[in-house]
Amino acid sequence: MEYTVNKGAGKGVEFKGLTTMFLFVLAVGLAAVLLSVILLYFIGASPWACVIYGIIAGCVIAWAVFRINARFGEHGLIKRLARRRHPRYLINRKRVRRIVRERREP
């Protein structure tokens, strides 16, 4: 028996250039737009206003997500967010004699 090898195993999901994390962001954004359109309709806004708002907001979110994806790439945004959490420098408040003494006593 011969089996075909799945060449895509281990690769991230990609759709129209959007990588995994940005697909999730796009889906959540479009779901938020849908919920806001439903909320506007139930409040009593004009159906045409709801449709126009939904189309414009969905296009803006899609444009923003594609732009961020093109700017940062697959892992760039995560790296940028992680960089903010790391301190710029470390402060060592021990006295120099204590540091030297600790290193001599292994």
PASEBA-1860 file (N, C-alpha, C; in nm, 3 decimals):
! residues 106
1> MEYTVNKG> 0.082/-0.118/0.000/0.000/0.000/0.000/0.087/0.125/0.000 ~ 0.044/0.224/-0.074/0.114/0.352/-0.076/0.021/0.459/-0.022 ~ 0.077/0.544/0.059/0.001/0.654/0.116/0.062/0.786/0.067 ~ -0.023/0.881/0.040/0.028/1.012/0.001/0.065/1.090/0.127 ~ 0.167/1.171/0.114/0.216/1.248/0.227/0.150/1.385/0.226 ~ 0.102/1.426/0.340/0.043/1.558/0.352/0.155/1.660/0.363 ~ 0.179/1.734/0.258/0.291/1.828/0.255/0.264/1.953/0.341 ~ 0.140/1.975/0.379/0.107/2.094/0.456/0.107/2.071/0.606
9> AGKGVEFK> 0.150/1.955/0.652/0.149/1.925/0.794/0.249/2.014/0.866 ~ 0.208/2.073/0.973/0.298/2.156/1.052/0.295/2.303/1.011 ~ 0.234/2.335/0.901/0.227/2.474/0.857/0.104/2.540/0.918 ~ 0.112/2.671/0.931/-0.001/2.745/0.984/-0.109/2.760/0.879 ~ -0.228/2.792/0.924/-0.341/2.812/0.835/-0.324/2.947/0.765 ~ -0.356/2.951/0.636/-0.346/3.075/0.561/-0.463/3.084/0.465 ~ -0.523/3.202/0.458/-0.634/3.226/0.368/-0.619/3.364/0.307 ~ -0.602/3.369/0.176/-0.587/3.495/0.102/-0.476/3.582/0.160
17> GLTTMFLF> -0.370/3.521/0.209/-0.257/3.595/0.263/-0.263/3.620/0.412 ~ -0.378/3.599/0.474/-0.389/3.618/0.618/-0.343/3.493/0.690 ~ -0.260/3.513/0.790/-0.211/3.399/0.867/-0.305/3.372/0.984 ~ -0.274/3.273/1.062/-0.364/3.218/1.163/-0.420/3.323/1.259 ~ -0.332/3.399/1.323/-0.378/3.495/1.423/-0.465/3.603/1.360 ~ -0.427/3.650/1.242/-0.501/3.757/1.179/-0.636/3.708/1.126 ~ -0.645/3.581/1.090/-0.775/3.524/1.054/-0.869/3.528/1.174 ~ -0.817/3.497/1.290/-0.898/3.501/1.412/-0.942/3.644/1.442
25> VLAVGLAA> -0.851/3.740/1.426/-0.885/3.881/1.450/-0.992/3.927/1.353 ~ -0.978/3.888/1.226/-1.078/3.926/1.125/-1.214/3.865/1.158 ~ -1.216/3.739/1.197/-1.342/3.672/1.230/-1.410/3.737/1.350 ~ -1.334/3.769/1.452/-1.390/3.833/1.571/-1.441/3.973/1.536 ~ -1.366/4.047/1.454/-1.408/4.180/1.413/-1.536/4.178/1.332 ~ -1.546/4.085/1.239/-1.668/4.076/1.158/-1.787/4.028/1.241 ~ -1.762/3.942/1.339/-1.869/3.900/1.428/-1.918/4.018/1.513 ~ -1.825/4.103/1.556/-1.864/4.222/1.633/-1.946/4.318/1.548
33> VLLSVILL> -1.909/4.332/1.421/-1.986/4.417/1.330/-2.127/4.360/1.313 ~ -2.136/4.230/1.295/-2.268/4.167/1.279/-2.355/4.190/1.403 ~ -2.298/4.171/1.520/-2.374/4.193/1.643/-2.416/4.339/1.659 ~ -2.328/4.431/1.620/-2.364/4.573/1.630/-2.474/4.609/1.530 ~ -2.472/4.550/1.411/-2.579/4.574/1.314/-2.712/4.520/1.368 ~ -2.711/4.403/1.426/-2.833/4.346/1.485/-2.884/4.435/1.598 ~ -2.792/4.483/1.682/-2.830/4.570/1.791/-2.890/4.701/1.739 ~ -2.829/4.759/1.637/-2.884/4.882/1.578/-3.024/4.858/1.522
41> YFIGASPW> -3.044/4.746/1.459/-3.175/4.715/1.401/-3.282/4.700/1.510 ~ -3.244/4.632/1.620/-3.340/4.614/1.729/-3.368/4.745/1.802 ~ -3.271/4.835/1.804/-3.293/4.964/1.868/-3.394/5.046/1.788 ~ -3.397/5.023/1.657/-3.495/5.093/1.576/-3.435/5.178/1.465 ~ -3.309/5.155/1.434/-3.246/5.230/1.325/-3.303/5.181/1.192 ~ -3.289/5.265/1.092/-3.337/5.231/0.959/-3.263/5.108/0.906 ~ -3.333/5.016/0.841/-3.264/4.898/0.786/-3.154/4.935/0.687 ~ -3.179/5.038/0.606/-3.074/5.078/0.512/-2.952/5.135/0.585
49> ACVIYGII> -2.974/5.206/0.693/-2.862/5.259/0.772/-2.783/5.143/0.833 ~ -2.853/5.040/0.878/-2.785/4.922/0.934/-2.701/4.852/0.829 ~ -2.757/4.837/0.709/-2.684/4.770/0.601/-2.562/4.851/0.561 ~ -2.579/4.981/0.545/-2.466/5.067/0.506/-2.358/5.066/0.613 ~ -2.400/5.076/0.740/-2.304/5.070/0.850/-2.229/4.937/0.850 ~ -2.301/4.828/0.831/-2.238/4.695/0.831/-2.137/4.679/0.720 ~ -2.170/4.728/0.601/-2.078/4.716/0.488/-1.954/4.801/0.510 ~ -1.974/4.926/0.553/-1.859/5.014/0.574/-1.771/4.964/0.688
57> AGCVIAWA> -1.831/4.926/0.801/-1.752/4.878/0.915/-1.679/4.748/0.882 ~ -1.745/4.658/0.809/-1.680/4.533/0.770/-1.562/4.557/0.677 ~ -1.579/4.649/0.582/-1.469/4.681/0.490/-1.352/4.746/0.563 ~ -1.382/4.834/0.658/-1.275/4.899/0.734/-1.199/4.798/0.818 ~ -1.269/4.707/0.882/-1.202/4.605/0.964/-1.118/4.513/0.876 ~ -1.172/4.470/0.762/-1.096/4.383/0.673/-0.973/4.455/0.621 ~ -0.987/4.582/0.582/-0.873/4.659/0.532/-0.766/4.672/0.640 ~ -0.809/4.703/0.764/-0.713/4.720/0.873/-0.639/4.590/0.903
65> VFRINARF> -0.710/4.479/0.905/-0.645/4.350/0.935/-0.547/4.311/0.825 ~ -0.585/4.331/0.699/-0.492/4.300/0.590/-0.370/4.390/0.595 ~ -0.388/4.515/0.632/-0.275/4.607/0.638/-0.180/4.568/0.752 ~ -0.235/4.535/0.868/-0.152/4.493/0.981/-0.079/4.363/0.947 ~ -0.147/4.271/0.879/-0.085/4.145/0.839/0.031/4.170/0.745 ~ 0.014/4.260/0.650/0.121/4.291/0.555/0.237/4.363/0.624 ~ 0.206/4.444/0.724/0.310/4.521/0.791/0.395/4.435/0.885 ~ 0.330/4.350/0.964/0.402/4.276/1.067/0.433/4.132/1.030
73> GEHGLIKR> 0.360/4.071/0.942/0.384/3.932/0.907/0.322/3.837/1.008 ~ 0.359/3.710/0.997/0.294/3.607/1.077/0.320/3.623/1.227 ~ 0.445/3.650/1.266/0.479/3.656/1.408/0.521/3.794/1.454 ~ 0.525/3.892/1.365/0.578/4.024/1.398/0.496/4.097/1.502 ~ 0.365/4.089/1.494/0.281/4.160/1.591/0.295/4.099/1.729 ~ 0.305/3.968/1.737/0.323/3.901/1.866/0.458/3.939/1.926 ~ 0.562/3.946/1.843/0.693/3.986/1.892/0.691/4.130/1.942 ~ 0.621/4.216/1.871/0.613/4.356/1.912/0.539/4.369/2.045
81> LARRRHPR> 0.430/4.295/2.063/0.358/4.300/2.189/0.441/4.240/2.303 ~ 0.520/4.137/2.274/0.604/4.075/2.377/0.718/4.168/2.416 ~ 0.767/4.246/2.324/0.877/4.338/2.353/0.836/4.441/2.457 ~ 0.709/4.479/2.457/0.661/4.576/2.555/0.661/4.520/2.696 ~ 0.651/4.390/2.709/0.643/4.329/2.842/0.779/4.305/2.904 ~ 0.886/4.310/2.825/1.020/4.288/2.877/1.078/4.420/2.926 ~ 1.149/4.418/3.037/1.210/4.543/3.085/1.325/4.586/2.994 ~ 1.347/4.716/2.986/1.457/4.766/2.901/1.593/4.732/2.961
89> YLINRKRV> 1.601/4.734/3.092/1.725/4.699/3.159/1.692/4.637/3.293 ~ 1.787/4.564/3.348/1.770/4.500/3.478/1.851/4.575/3.582 ~ 1.794/4.589/3.698/1.864/4.658/3.806/1.906/4.552/3.907 ~ 2.035/4.551/3.938/2.087/4.459/4.038/2.119/4.542/4.161 ~ 2.045/4.522/4.268/2.062/4.604/4.387/2.154/4.539/4.492 ~ 2.219/4.431/4.458/2.311/4.369/4.552/2.442/4.449/4.554 ~ 2.510/4.443/4.664/2.639/4.511/4.673/2.742/4.433/4.593 ~ 2.841/4.502/4.544/2.943/4.440/4.459/3.018/4.332/4.537
97> RRIVRERR> 3.052/4.356/4.663/3.124/4.256/4.743/3.044/4.126/4.752 ~ 2.914/4.136/4.770/2.830/4.017/4.782/2.826/3.939/4.650 ~ 2.819/4.009/4.539/2.819/3.944/4.408/2.949/3.870/4.386 ~ 3.060/3.935/4.418/3.193/3.873/4.399/3.208/3.754/4.492 ~ 3.164/3.767/4.618/3.174/3.659/4.715/3.093/3.538/4.670 ~ 2.972/3.559/4.617/2.888/3.450/4.572/2.951/3.375/4.455 ~ 3.019/3.444/4.371/3.079/3.380/4.255/3.206/3.302/4.291 ~ 3.275/3.340/4.398/3.397/3.268/4.434/3.370/3.139/4.510
105> EP> 3.253/3.121/4.566/3.225/3.007/4.652/3.152/2.892/4.583 ~ 3.180/2.854/4.465/3.102/2.744/4.402/3.128/2.612/4.460
END
